[in-house]
Structure formats: C-alpha cells, structure tokens
Amino acid sequence: MAAAGGSSELSSGLKTRTGSGLFRVVRATGRAIPGAPIALGRRVRRLTHAHGAGESGLGKLIELHAVHSAGDMLVTMALASTIFFSVPTDEARGRVALYLAVTMAPFVLLAPVIGPLLDRLPHGRRAAMAGALLARGTLALVIAGAVADGGIELYPAALGVMVCSKAYNIVRSVAVPRLLPARISLVKANARITLTGLIAAGAAAPIGLGLNAIGQQWPLYGACAFTVIGAILSFRLPRRVDLARDERKVHVAELAETRAGMARDVEEGRSGGVLRGLDSPVFKALLANAGMRALSGFLLFYMAFLLRNEPLPGLTAAFSLGVVGVAAGTGNALGNVLGNWLRDRAPELILLMVLLLGLSCTVTAAVNYTAATVVAVCAAAGICQALGKLSLDAIIQRDVPEVVRISAFARSETTLQLSWVAGGAIGISLPLDGRIGMAVGAGLVGAGTVVTIRSLVRAARRGTPHPRVR
C-alpha cells in the first residue's frame, strides 16, 4: 500500500510538472506570437533609418512608400485577370493592344497638366501626396462597387487609380533630395526606397490572396485602408519637404523666370524645355532609359506569345513563362539591391554599364538562342531597367532646378511609359521566332546605346561625382 501510495504521489507530481511545463510553453508561445511582428517591425525600422535616414526624415519617406506599394499590390491583384490565356493568340493580340493603349491614358494628363500643377504647389507637397493617396483609396472603393454590380465605372476608376499613383510617385521623387542624409547618395536613397516598396508589395501579396478568398472586393477594401494610413504618414514627414515662406517667394520668382526662358527657347527654335536640351545629361539619360524600357515592354509581350506556342526546350509553356517571369522579377530586385550596395559612382557610369550588359545579353541570345540565354536576357533586362531608372532619377534630382523638377519627372515618366508601350507594340506584331525576337531586342537597346554612349563615356572619364544635392 505504501508502494502504491508512493507511486500515486510520483505520478501526480509528474503530471503536475508536465502540466506546469506545458502551460509555460503555451504562455511563452502566446507571448512570442504577438511579439514577432513587433520585433520584425523594429528590425525593418532600423534598416530604413540607417546611415542618418532616421535623423533626416528619409526613413519616414521610405516607410510611406512601403505602405503605398502594399496598397498598389492589393489593387493590382484585385484587377488581375487570366483572360489572356483563355483566348486564341490572334484575339489575345487585340486585347493586349487595347491594354497598351489604356496604359498610356493617364500619361495624357501627367506631363502637360499634373506636373506643372504640382510645380505650383511647392508648399503643399505633403498634402499633395496625402491627397493622391486618399483619392486612390476612394477610387478603390468605387472599383469594389463596380466589381460587385458590374458597373461601367470600373474602367475610369482604374485609370484614375493609375493617375493618382503616378502623381504620388513624382512628388515623392522630388521630396528625396530635401531629405537626403550626408552619408547616402541619391542613387542609394532611390534604391532603398524602391527596394523597400518591392518588399512591401511582396508581403502584401499573401494578404491580398487571403482577402480575395473572402470576396473579390476585399483586396480593394484593404487597399483603401493602406491609403488612409499612407495619407497620415504623409503629414508625418518633416516640414522641410514643403518650401518655407521665404523659399516660396524665391520659388515663385524662379518658376516664372524658368518658364519664360522655356518659352523663349521654343520661340527661337532652341532645344530647351524642362529636360534642358538635347545635349544635357538628363536628356541622354532619358534616351538610354527609353531603350531599356522598350526592351522590357518588348520582352514582356513577345515572350508571352512566343513561349505560349513554342516553349523553351524541355519545358512546358506554363513552366517556361514562369521561368522567364521569375528571372525578370529577380533581376529587377537584384538591380535595386545593387543600387543600394554599389559604392558612390556617377549615375552616367552606371547607365553605361547597364547598357553594355543589356546589349551583350541580347546579342548573345540572338546568335545562340537557348533556354539559358533567354533567361539571361530577361534577368539582365530586369537589372538594367532598375539600375537605369535609379540613375535617371538621380540625374534629374541633381541637375534639374527644383522649380520645375516635378514637371521633369512627369515628362520622364511619360517618355518611359511611351517607350514601354512602343516596345510592347513591336512585340505583339512580330512573327514568333526566337532569334528574330532577340535580334529586335538587341536593336532596341543598341539604339539607346548608339545615341548616348559618347556622352556617357565622357562623363565616366571625367569621373562625375555622385550626386548628393539637396
């Protein structure tokens, strides 16, 4: 009986200790689960505020752009469609052509209307970003209603979302030099902002999938919530994003003088304007980027049609498209990582390197068309587009007067979008032959290289300092 009693007490003690241990594990897990996002948030904040970005206010702009990118991803997922793959190739060509035309619609307003209008609001840049975000959120709700009842307001609302997104982006680009810390160059600052946006968009993708499982409208509701958060964050940016009172008077005077000079240039037949002449570094950088952006649009649509009918050797059509898509996306992300990692270099030198990379890869694929060379071209196109755009933005931020910088970004974005559309239009009209396609791609990059290489080489030899302007 004593033995039985001892055994019972031992069993009871083990159960008590086991239950107590299990309780401690459950309690620790309960504490860790809510703590994980907090720890991740602190880690992200340390990264976004590194190298003086926290003190200068650049870190807050990076966080704002992350919120904007997450909302953009949710809108994109809500509007995504698989109709392209469910129709014959000839019919799909027509639908893609219509899509290309639609993507240009917002830019009809961006360069001639929105850019000059925002240039006249230098004291309200934070409000302009907040207003663009809130307008996008409102339009997302309109789209949600159209998705539910099939209303025709879906299409104008979708175009409005694109306009608001572009307006936000150009004002954000103009704000960067005013928040630039001493230890970060413009290319690195732009790369850090873009890379954070890509990470935020990737993190928002599973959220969008989960919301879509609830209902088609729910990703749009989520996008609206993100835009409200972004509007609040816009007003948390440092006040120096907006011009002070004394700066406003100087700004107005400079703006009037600059616009009068542009008008004289046009009257006298000179190549002036907001991008400052045919021989300016800004114009050359824009031409170089136009070639790379045309290559990107060309590859997107040409490879979609080509691989649909003629997959890469040894692969199915779907897997081939997945491989080149992953290669392009990885290349784009890698380009932004390199932009953040590269030591201080003149943006003209970076442009020269990416042009030569894109040209060499496309020529190689045209001569030796294999799965490996095609994947290399798509990855190189992603790298070149990312680094090229970072360099172009830095040159505009460095060389274009602040009084017309928003207009310069608006015209730059319009030109690059037009180049992308032109490349896509070429892609959907060519015969489906891989070697021909790669040769045309090489021609697009080669055109940009030929007209810019001399000025880029001269800038590289001079060792033009990396831009660090305010």
Secondary structure, DSSP 8 states (H G I E B T S, - for coil): -HHHHHHHHHHHHHHHHHHHHHHHHHHHHHHHHHHHHHHHHHHHHHHHTGGGHHHHTHHHHHHHHHHHHHHHHHHHHHH---GGGGS-HHHHHHHHHHHHHHHHHHHHHIIIIIHHHHHT-GGGHHHHHHHHHHHHHHHHHHHHHHHHHT-TTHHHHHHHHHHHHHHHHHHHHHHGGGG--TTS-HHHHHHHHHHHHHHHHHHHHHHHHHHHHH-TTHHHHHHHHHHHHHHHHHTTS-GGGS--HHHHHHHHHHHHHHHHHHHHHHHTT---TTTT-TTSHHHHHHHHHHHHHHHHHHHHHHHHHHHHHS--TTS-HHHHHHHHHHHHHHHHHHHHHHHHHS-S--HHHHHHHHHHHHHHHHHHHHHS--HHHHHHHHHHHHHHHHHHHHHHHHHHHHHS-GGGHHHHHHHHHHHHHHHHHHHHHHHHHS-S-HHHHHHHHHHHHHHHHHHHHHHHHHHHHHT-------
